[in-house]
Structure formats: C-alpha cells, structure tokens
Amino acid sequence: MPISYYLALSAVLFGLGVIGFVFKRNIITIFMSIELMLNAVNLAFIAFGRALGQLQGQVFVFFVIVVAAAEAAVGLAIVIVIARNRRSLNVERINLLKL
C-alpha cells in the first residue's frame, strides 16, 4: 500500500482528536483525544520510517509511547484527585486556579 493511505488515516485520526479536544467538556474525553492525536503522529512516523527504510521513525514512536504512558498515568491521577475534591469532571466547572 502507498504511504499516502497511511498519512490520510493519520490525518483523519489527528483531526478527530483535535475535534474531541476542542469540543468535548469531559476531562476523560479530552485525555482520550490527546492519546488519539499522539497515536496519529505515531502512525505517520512509522509510515515515513517504512517508506524511507529508516529506523528513526520507530525510535521516535518508542519515545512518544513512553511519554504518552507517563502522561496518561499522571493525568489519570490528577483527574482522580479532581473528581474526588470537586465532584465533577466537567472542564468548565473545574476552577482550581481561582481564589
């Protein structure tokens, strides 16, 4: 299959992630949208690495997966603390920085 198919799928996934990030108000959905965008970038890295015959794309994907796992763990811990304290996962109702 040509690389354009993979890049088109990556662009669609990234676009869906951006739409979910911008329009959703649930913090869990926002984190899932961020993960979807990271996976879209991973797909593009793998497609370019495969097309060019280089391993750097796979190395970048490894680091992106590590960062995404750390982000998910820390983000989920923050979400749990906010949900316990504020009793809401709605982004508009979470005003932690206000006095």
ABEGO torsion letter per residue (X at the ends): XBAAAAAAAAAAAAAAAAAAAAABABAAAAAAAAAAAAAAAAAAAAAAAAAAGBAAAAAAAAAAAAAAAAAAAAAAAAAAAAAAAAGBABAAABBAABX
